[in-house]
């Protein structure tokens, strides 16, 4: 799917519109599957109120809950955001792309997610132009 888009084989308008706008991020993060202690590293390519695109070297099972720890610009410490793995595909060179759908089932999760996205947007080069 992602490779077809990258090669221009699918029209951008052929896909449904996202409910929430995505912001380019290029941010280093750590992540883990919920209920598991092992941490992995990766890079968020983009983020929005509804989810994010995570690039990493570790494949993860679709449908599992995931916790992503990220420190947006201006943050004193990393914030943990909970989500669910919507899809996971190999993108070559031993890397995978993981689609994360955010959820806010914990107390304060929605506010924390909004603040993280706001800080990423304010810190992104496009937001200052």
N, C-alpha and C positions, 0 to 999 in steps of 0.2 A: 504494500500500500504506500508506505512512505517513499520507497525507491521509485515507484511509478510517478509520484508527484515530483520528486527531485529531477527525474528525467523529462518532465513536462508532458507525460502521457495522459494526464488527467487534467481537466479544466478546474481551476480554483472554484469557479462558481457552481460546479457540479456537486459541491458538498454543502450540507446544511450549515447555516450560520451558527456560530457559538452564541450562547446566551450571554457570556461575559467576554470582554475584550482581553486578548493576551498581550503581554508586554515583553519585549526581549529582555533576557536576564543575564545570561552568561555568568552564573554565580555558582561557586563551589559549595557543595552541600554534603552532609552525611545522611544516610538513610538506613532503615532497618525494617524488616517485616514485624508487624505488631506481634507481641508475645514471643519474640526471638531476640536474643541479646547481640547477635553478630552485626556489627556496623559495616557498611560499605560506603564508598565515596562516589561522587558523581558530579555532574554539572547540570544545572537547570538551564535549558535553552530559552524557555519562556515561562511566564506565570500569569495567572489571572485569578479572579475570585472563584472560578469554577474548577481550576486545576492547573497542571503544569506538565511540561515535557522534560523528562529526566534522561540524560545520557549517562551510561555507566558501563562497567565491564561485567556486571553480574545480572544474569537473567532472573526474572521473578515471575511467579505464577499469577496469571490473570485472576482477578476476583479476591485476592488476598488484601488485607489491610496493611498499609504502609505508614511509617512515620518519617517525615522528612524534616531534618534540622537545618535551618538556614539563618544566616545573619545578614539581613539587608543593610544597605547603607545607613549609617548612623546608629545601628543597634549596638548595645553594650554586650549582649550575649545572643546566642542563637535561639530562635523560636522554633518550637516543634509544631508542625502542622500535620494533621492526620488525614489520610485519604484512602482510596481503594485503587488498585491497579486495574485500569480499564483495558489496556493492551500492552504487549511487550513484543518487539520485533528486533531481529538482528539487523544491524546497519553496516556490517562488514568490519574487518580488522579486529575482530574480537569484541566489538562494542555492541551494545543494545540500546534501544530507545524505549522508554517506558512512559506510557500515558497515565497520569495520575489524576483521578477525579477527587477533589477535596470534599470532605464532609465535616460537619461541625456538631458532633454529638456530645463533645465534652463541654463543660461550663467554660464560657469565654472563648471557645474555639472560633466562632464566627468573627468576633471582634479582633482576635489575634490574626486571623487570616487577612482581614481587611487592612489592618495596620501593616502587615508584611508587604502586601501588594502595593499599598500607598508609598511605602518607603522605597521599594524597588522602582516604582514609576518615577518618583522624584529624583532618584539617583541615576536613572538611565539617560544616556546622551540625548535621545530623542525628546525627552521631557524638557530639556533646557533650551532647545532651539526655538 
